[in-house]
Amino acid sequence: MKKTIALVTGGFSGEAVISYKSAATIGNHLDKERFDVFTIDVNPQGWFYELPGGGKTEVDKNDFTLTVNNRKIKFDAVFIGMHGTPGEDGKLQGYFDTLKIPYTSCDAATSAITFNKRYTVAVAKMAGIGVANSLHLFKHTPVPGSQIANELKLPVFVKPNNGGSSIGMSKVTKAEDLAGAIEKAFHEDDQVLVEEMIQGREFTVGVFKTEGSIIVLPLTEVRAHDDKDFFDFEAKYQGKSTEITPAEVDEAVADKIRDAAKRIYAVFNCRGVVRIDFIYNEEAGKPFMLEVNTIPGQSDASIVPQQVRAMGWSLTEFYTKLVEECF
């Protein structure tokens, strides 16, 4: 018997535009022989399902059901294809937990921690995972750029503490540019993370769990183009970077990254597929964790779909595994 799946997309942040691209890929590749799929758009105007013949109907938030053609539709599980709040920060996960509806992502606690870049770094550091030195800034307590320059080595990255897709992020090489970068980041969030730059090659890798085993997808090396000196929004989504999948890297280095990825997945008690970003520093001979993305992009050009194909799987096989794992 088919399972009824809600594919939830949209969101309340600037990342909604990426959510819709991810949901389109997921919807196209979910196995229609196994699943009846209903795409739910959660946006500031409400929670809606667009009817096949036109028009839309609103979700009953009391029990997360739909009424279509006088038939009440209950969902067996939710596939979360939403970046940013409320789908990546634990809010939707907590809601689904109260209704006892399984979903494909990390739980509410893990999602909330990993959405906060500073807390992610703190947990990783306690677990002995390599991370960059950083400072956590709050809008209500200004910190002068001179103090930051004294505490951290330039260059640094300045980024909103909560959020993704590199929106509001800057690379700063001169102390006098710190104030402008911090102001830019505060436009996106009330908290800002200032993080020392680690020299090295950037790798990113998808990790998921199936049938009791943590699986690391083939590594991707990310190289920003010469006119981009870091992996910002343009590099990610507007073709300003080169992504090499599978990465051309010594197996000894790849093993260190894969081992770190598995450990991070376990330490943060992850579920579903996550993408973990690393810098591999040759001098230290180890990877440094940058971020944990609990709802990684799933557009056709995104990294996780690239890695799934490099592993020899179809996206339909992969998404089936993710749905089956949440029951």
C-alpha positions, 0 to 999 in steps of 0.5 A, spaced: 500 500 500 502 506 498 504 511 503 502 518 503 507 523 503 507 531 504 513 534 501 514 541 505 517 547 502 517 554 502 519 558 508 519 564 511 526 567 509 530 569 503 532 562 502 525 560 500 527 561 493 532 555 494 527 551 497 522 551 491 528 549 487 530 543 491 522 541 492 522 541 484 527 536 484 525 531 490 518 531 487 520 529 480 524 523 483 520 521 489 517 514 487 510 515 485 509 507 485 511 507 492 508 514 494 502 519 493 506 526 494 502 532 496 507 538 496 505 543 501 508 550 501 509 554 507 510 561 507 508 567 510 501 568 507 499 560 510 500 553 509 497 551 502 497 545 497 496 547 490 490 543 487 492 540 480 486 543 477 488 550 479 486 554 486 489 551 493 487 549 499 489 550 506 493 545 511 489 544 517 495 546 522 491 542 528 493 535 525 497 537 519 491 534 514 488 536 508 481 536 505 481 535 497 474 533 494 471 532 501 476 527 502 481 528 509 488 526 507 493 524 513 500 523 512 504 517 513 511 522 513 513 528 511 519 530 506 522 536 509 525 540 503 525 547 506 531 551 507 532 556 513 526 557 518 522 554 520 524 548 516 531 547 518 532 550 525 527 545 528 521 549 529 517 544 524 520 538 527 518 540 534 511 541 531 511 534 527 514 531 533 508 533 537 503 530 532 507 524 532 508 524 524 515 522 522 519 526 517 526 525 513 530 530 517 534 531 523 530 532 530 528 538 533 534 539 538 539 537 532 536 542 527 536 548 532 543 547 534 546 546 527 542 552 525 546 556 530 553 556 527 556 558 534 553 552 537 555 547 532 562 549 533 562 549 540 559 542 540 564 540 535 570 543 539 568 539 545 568 533 541 575 534 539 573 535 532 577 541 528 574 548 528 576 555 526 577 560 532 571 565 532 567 570 536 560 570 537 557 577 536 550 580 538 546 586 536 544 588 543 552 588 545 556 592 539 564 590 539 568 594 536 572 592 530 579 593 533 577 588 539 575 583 534 582 584 530 586 583 536 582 577 538 582 573 531 587 573 526 585 576 519 583 574 514 576 572 517 569 570 515 563 574 517 557 571 517 550 571 520 550 566 525 543 563 523 542 561 516 545 559 510 546 559 502 552 564 504 547 570 504 550 576 508 557 573 508 563 577 507 571 575 507 575 581 511 582 582 510 583 589 513 581 591 520 577 597 517 572 593 513 570 589 519 564 594 521 561 594 514 561 586 514 558 586 521 553 591 519 551 587 513 551 580 517 546 584 522 541 585 516 540 578 516 540 576 523 541 578 530 547 574 531 553 574 527 559 569 527 566 572 526 571 566 524 578 566 522 580 563 515 583 556 515 588 555 509 586 549 505 582 545 500 575 546 501 571 539 501 563 538 502 560 531 503 553 528 504 552 523 509 546 519 511 544 513 515 540 507 512 539 500 515 543 502 521 549 504 517 552 511 516 554 512 509 558 517 506 557 520 499 563 521 494 567 527 496 566 534 492 572 539 492 569 546 491 573 551 488 571 558 487 573 562 481 578 567 480 574 573 481 571 569 487 575 569 493 570 564 497 564 560 496 559 565 497 551 565 494 554 567 487 559 561 487 554 556 490 548 558 485 550 562 480 555 558 477 561 562 480 565 556 482 567 549 480 565 543 483 569 536 482 565 530 484 568 525 486 574 529 488 581 528 486 584 527 492 589 522 496 585 516 499 589 518 506 586 525 506 579 522 503 579 517 509 580 523 514 575 527 511 570 521 511 572 519 518 570 526 521 564 526 517 561 520 520 564 522 527 560 529 526 554 525 524 554 521 530 556 526 535 550 531 533 545 525 532 543 526 525 538 523 521 536 523 514 541 526 509 546 532 511 552 536 508 558 537 512 563 542 509 570 542 511 577 545 510 583 540 509 589 544 512 595 541 509 600 543 515 596 541 520 594 534 516 587 534 518 580 537 516 577 543 520 569 543 520 566 549 517 558 547 517 553 542 518 547 543 513 541 539 515 537 540 509 542 540 504 540 543 497 537 538 492 536 542 486 539 538 480 545 542 480 546 541 488 552 537 491 548 532 494 545 530 488 551 530 484 554 525 489 548 520 489 549 520 482 557 519 483 555 513 487 551 510 482 545 511 485 539 514 482 535 520 486 529 515 486 533 510 490 536 515 494 529 519 496 526 512 497 531 510 502 531 517 506 523 516 506 524 509 509 529 510 514 524 515 517 519 510 519 
